[in-house]
Amino acid sequence: MPDKRTHRGAHPDDAGLFAAEKTDSLRTAMADYSLLLTKGYADKSALKLVGDRFSLTERQRLAIMRSSCTDGQLKSRGKKEFRITELANQPIAVDGYNVLITVEAAISGGAIFKGRDGCLRDIASIHGTYRRVDETIPAFQLIGDFLQQAAVSQILWLLDSPVSNSGRLKTLMAELCEKNGWQWDIQLVQSPDKILIETDFFVASSDSVVLDGCKRWVNLAGAIIEKHLPQSWIIDLA
């Protein structure tokens, strides 16, 4: 069946799954899961233990998994995180889909989770195919305006070439850049993670693999959402 979604918003079940009265239980579940990871448990078995104990649904387990990290990861990520104000006159490499989809979800009222490391993450999934939604252009405009105000010296935007419609998205981005006078280097690459981990640029991502491997990073999506989208549905699990 064709994907006819026009928004990146909340799943129909999310209002109940992530209601305010569920937050304390989800926080405890995240703390337990992070503790098990710190003790060396395999992520899948640890998530099953915690998920079964708290009777969590698949989407609740996904939120817990994306929001958690070990004590070592928390310490390491904290040492490499820089403030947005430190981007002035500096280059930045953006984990394209990671940042874009989180901002799209926030604009459309989707659930956004504040994790143990302070990053804001969504639980949307593109399943190997990116589909433009009503929030796509507003999200790009918001990100572009924010980066311009941050006075970064160079912007490298990386899109996963294996994801279907990446070429179309690059064309759309190029049109917006021309319209706004943004000087972005937009690249389709097989593995953005590898480039983000190796680059000396500041990195904008909330992907755990990237945060653990990169040299320095900024919480770009989080800063944009907290400053410009205060109405967003943010669930603090930290």
C-alpha positions in Angstrom: 0.0 0.0 0.0 1.4 3.4 -0.9 2.6 5.7 1.9 0.1 8.5 2.0 1.3 10.2 5.2 1.4 14.0 5.0 2.7 14.6 8.5 5.6 13.4 10.7 3.3 13.6 13.8 2.4 11.3 16.7 1.3 7.7 16.3 -2.4 7.3 17.2 -1.4 5.3 20.3 1.2 7.7 21.6 -1.2 9.9 23.6 -1.9 7.0 25.8 1.5 5.3 25.7 3.3 8.5 26.8 0.7 10.2 28.9 2.0 12.3 31.8 1.1 9.6 34.3 3.3 7.1 32.5 6.4 9.3 32.7 7.7 8.2 36.1 7.5 4.6 35.2 9.2 5.2 31.9 12.0 7.1 33.7 12.5 4.2 36.0 12.6 1.8 33.1 15.2 3.9 31.3 17.3 4.1 34.5 17.2 0.3 34.9 18.0 -0.3 31.2 21.0 2.1 31.4 22.2 0.4 34.5 22.0 -3.0 32.8 23.9 -1.7 29.8 26.6 -0.2 32.2 27.0 -3.6 33.8 27.6 -5.2 30.4 24.3 -6.8 29.6 23.6 -7.2 25.8 21.2 -4.5 24.7 18.5 -6.8 23.4 18.4 -9.0 26.4 18.5 -6.0 28.7 15.6 -4.3 26.9 13.5 -7.5 27.1 14.2 -7.7 30.8 13.2 -4.1 31.5 10.3 -4.1 28.9 8.8 -7.3 30.3 9.1 -6.0 33.9 7.3 -2.8 33.2 5.0 -4.3 30.6 6.2 -1.9 27.9 4.8 -1.8 24.4 7.1 -1.9 21.3 7.0 1.9 21.0 7.7 2.4 24.7 10.7 0.1 24.4 11.9 2.0 21.4 11.7 5.3 23.3 13.6 3.7 26.2 16.3 2.3 24.0 16.9 5.6 22.1 17.0 7.6 25.3 19.4 5.4 27.3 23.2 5.0 27.5 25.8 3.6 29.8 27.6 5.6 32.5 30.7 5.6 30.3 28.9 6.8 27.3 27.3 9.6 29.3 30.7 10.8 30.6 32.4 10.6 27.2 29.6 12.4 25.3 29.5 15.1 27.9 33.2 15.8 27.4 32.8 16.1 23.7 29.6 18.3 23.7 30.0 22.0 22.8 27.5 24.8 23.2 25.7 26.2 20.2 27.3 29.6 20.8 30.7 27.9 20.1 29.7 27.3 16.5 30.4 30.9 15.5 33.0 30.9 12.6 33.3 27.1 12.8 32.3 24.4 10.3 29.6 21.9 11.0 28.7 18.6 9.5 25.0 17.7 9.8 23.6 14.2 10.1 20.9 15.1 7.6 18.0 12.7 8.2 18.7 12.5 11.9 18.3 16.3 12.5 15.6 16.9 9.9 13.2 14.2 11.0 13.5 15.2 14.6 12.6 18.8 13.8 9.8 17.6 11.5 8.3 15.5 14.3 8.5 18.3 16.8 6.7 20.7 14.4 4.0 18.2 13.8 3.3 17.4 17.4 5.1 14.1 17.5 6.5 12.7 20.8 10.1 13.9 21.4 12.1 12.3 24.1 14.9 13.9 26.2 17.4 11.2 26.9 20.0 10.7 29.5 22.7 12.5 27.5 20.4 15.6 27.0 19.7 14.9 23.4 16.1 15.2 22.0 15.1 12.2 19.9 12.0 11.1 18.0 10.8 7.6 17.4 9.8 8.1 13.8 11.1 5.7 11.2 11.5 6.1 7.5 12.0 2.4 6.8 14.6 3.0 4.0 12.4 5.5 2.2 12.2 9.2 2.9 8.8 10.8 2.2 8.4 14.5 2.1 5.7 15.7 4.5 4.1 19.1 5.2 6.7 19.8 7.8 9.7 19.3 5.6 10.1 22.8 4.2 9.3 24.5 7.5 11.8 22.3 9.2 14.5 23.1 6.7 13.7 26.8 7.0 14.0 26.7 10.7 17.3 24.8 10.7 18.8 27.0 8.0 17.8 30.2 9.8 19.2 28.9 13.0 22.5 28.0 11.5 22.7 31.3 9.8 22.1 33.1 13.1 24.8 30.9 14.7 27.3 32.3 12.1 28.8 29.0 11.2 31.6 29.2 8.7 30.8 26.1 6.6 27.9 23.7 6.5 28.2 20.1 5.2 24.9 18.3 5.0 25.1 14.5 4.7 22.2 12.4 3.4 22.2 8.6 3.2 22.3 7.6 -0.5 20.8 4.1 0.2 17.6 5.8 1.5 15.1 6.2 -1.4 14.2 9.7 -2.4 17.5 11.1 -1.1 18.2 12.6 -4.5 14.8 14.4 -4.6 15.4 15.7 -1.1 18.9 17.0 -2.1 17.2 18.8 -5.1 14.6 20.4 -2.7 17.4 21.5 -0.3 19.4 23.0 -3.1 16.4 25.0 -4.2 15.8 26.3 -0.7 19.5 27.2 -0.4 19.4 29.2 -3.6 16.2 31.0 -2.4 17.7 31.9 1.0 21.3 32.4 -0.1 22.6 29.6 2.1 26.0 28.2 1.1 25.5 24.5 2.0 27.5 21.6 0.7 24.9 18.8 0.3 26.2 15.4 -0.3 24.7 12.0 -0.8 27.0 9.4 0.8 26.8 5.7 1.4 27.6 6.0 5.2 27.2 9.4 6.8 28.2 7.9 10.2 31.7 7.1 8.9 32.3 10.7 7.8 30.7 12.2 10.9 33.0 10.1 13.1 36.1 11.0 11.2 35.6 14.7 10.5 37.2 17.5 12.4 34.0 19.6 11.9 31.5 20.1 14.7 29.0 17.3 14.3 25.2 17.7 14.6 23.5 14.4 15.4 21.8 12.5 18.2 22.8 9.1 16.8 24.5 7.1 19.5 27.1 5.6 17.2 28.1 9.0 15.9 28.1 10.6 19.4 30.4 7.9 20.8 32.8 8.0 17.9 33.0 11.7 16.8 35.5 14.3 18.0 33.1 17.0 19.0 29.3 17.5 18.7 26.5 20.0 19.3 22.9 19.2 20.2 21.5 21.1 17.1 18.0 19.6 17.0 17.6 20.0 20.7 18.7 23.7 20.6 16.3 24.5 17.7 13.3 22.7 19.4 13.8 24.2 22.8 14.3 27.7 21.5 11.9 27.9 18.6 9.4 25.2 19.2 8.5 25.5 22.9 5.0 24.0 22.2 6.6 20.7 21.3 5.6 17.5 23.1 8.8 16.8 25.0 8.9 13.9 27.3 11.8 14.2 29.7 13.1 10.7 30.6 16.3 11.8 32.2 
